[in-house]
Amino acid sequence: MESPAPSARGTPKRKIMQRLTNKEEEIMHVIWRLEKAFVKDLMREMRGDKPHYNTLSTIVRNLEEKGYVSYTAYGKTHQYFPIVAKEDYMKRFVNNTLAGYFNNSYKNMVSFFAKEEKISVEELREIINLIEKDR
């Protein structure tokens, strides 16, 4: 018996990028890494506390509703792929974090991480070197 031919979903409408839950973000990282995946592929790649297959499927459909993924249908099976680039998501929410917590100041943000000992002096030197090279 032949497999059904794939049918690509129509071009999705762009939606306002919504903040993802921690679990949605974790799943998006797997989708970004794999580039395209069936739910069973995602299940295999999940680390730590894995959700039930049906729960994972529901979360992926939520990602599709939010405009982060689309799919190609193979009969009743869907292969999902990202339609929001990881870099676009990262820029949007790093900027929101910067504005919301650090008064739009990179200096405040870096100072916070330095005080919390989340960034080393050596890493700060590397950042300074990168900035100076670009000037």
Beta strands, then each sheet from edge to edge (+ up, - down):
strand 1: 7-8
strand 2: 69-74
strand 3: 77-82
sheet 1: 1+ 2- 3+
end
